[in-house]
Amino acid sequence: MTNRRKFLKKGCMAAAASTAFTIPNIANASEKEQNVWRELPQIKDEEFLWDWVRSEYSVSTSVANLNNGGVSPQPKVVQEVLAHYTREFNTIPSMHMWSKGDISNSVREQLAELAGCSPEEIAVNRNTTEAINTVIWGMNYNKGDEIILTEQDYTSVMNTWEEAEARYGVVLKWLSFELPIEDDEEIVEAYTSAITDKTKLVMITHVNNLNGNIMPVKKITAAVKKVNPDIKVLVDGAHAFAHINFKISDLGCDYYGTSLHKWLCSPFGTGMLYIKKSEIKNLWPLFTHEDPQSDDINKFNTFGTRNLPAELSIARAIYFHNTIGSERKEARLRYLKDYWITRVSDIPNVEIKTSMKPEYACALGSFSLKNMSDGEVAQKLYKNYHVHLTHKGDKTGKFHGMRVTPHIYTSTKELDWLVKGIQNLAKVQ
Ligand SMILES: Cc1ncc(COP(=O)(O)O)c(C=O)c1O
């Protein structure tokens, strides 16, 4: 009997439930599935575990999808719960759309637990873009207020700040980092030395979308607040939440926006905004609310009829994530990045653009070839090696590279396709 069959059989026969792993009612999980899932955290055989995880996804078997940083697939169980809700809502949509408050609250509680904060500080929304826009357009500005940001932040985030500059006369103070950067002191010093008595807000990208550099958010925030506790800190956590193991509450920031359809593998178009409790009353909601200056997080929830089936299904994605565990997931993701990088880093013409130090990078990795443009590499990898990925560049044109983002369902066999492709393309004259 194969390991997998033994495991499933054992799972079916597993004894009474461990209370630590309760399946939410909404999950509609079968008895067999519940037993299997309860056993998962105890599995010691790593490759067996990750094979099983992969079998829980319905991903392509003919193309290696290494652009999970763009948006990630949902495990089958999340797709099933989403389909379940969609069917249920379609019986009488208006009856279901406004009658699921208890489940919505439970989703917020579970997100809050994962983020290490209070549900009163969590607004569920569509994505990081919405979260960041909520903060940028929700603040009161005086002409000349200064915002510190970097040229390596996400393009649409920089664009939003540039619009605020045009509309409100805020002054953008741009920092620029040479990537990869592996020096906390240098990073912190760059932010703090840009502070003046006009500084209103500091923007930090927790894990950037170019080379996956992890920023020391906690240290930057502590240093900024030491200079002036009134300066607000906004974190773009699109690539950090449910990827690296941390709690938002430990970072000391005022606002944290993230997308749940990336590393948490929630339904497409699900995101989250954390606002420190004491800051809620000071931030205007993006969409009007009857009491826009209230200190109730629900004022950020008034964006009209929404995709509630998708939001309710977030709970199932959290369950999937928690079953594996944040620490184990982070370790696997870093292993996958190290796996392909260590196999190509010594090849002539290959330039690795991501840190190999665990504190500065996890799943996202970047490389370029000296003998070929990024666009051509992407095209050839897809056409000849069945590898799908993307290439990125920063605002300054100083940084460019192929971005490789495996996820927990990625197999080392797929990474071997990438490695083979890089080996061959690096030889082209
Ligand atoms: C750093 C960063 N911020 C924000 C976003 C926007 O995310 P979304 O499209 O989910 O709103 C992305 C998207 O990849 C990103 O990489």
The ligand as a Gaussian input file, in Angstrom:
#p B3LYP/6-31G(d) Opt

LIG

0 1
 C        3.699000      44.942000      -3.267000
 C        2.318000      44.923000      -3.854000
 N        1.407000      45.780000      -3.394000
 C        0.151000      45.797000      -3.866000
 C       -0.253000      44.926000      -4.843000
 C       -1.667000      44.955000      -5.339000
 O       -2.328000      43.782000      -5.002000
 P       -3.823000      43.563000      -5.493000
 O       -3.812000      43.563000      -6.976000
 O       -4.214000      42.244000      -4.932000
 O       -4.619000      44.693000      -4.945000
 C        0.657000      44.008000      -5.355000
 C        0.264000      43.058000      -6.398000
 O        0.965000      42.178000      -6.805000
 C        1.983000      44.020000      -4.851000
 O        2.906000      43.170000      -5.319000

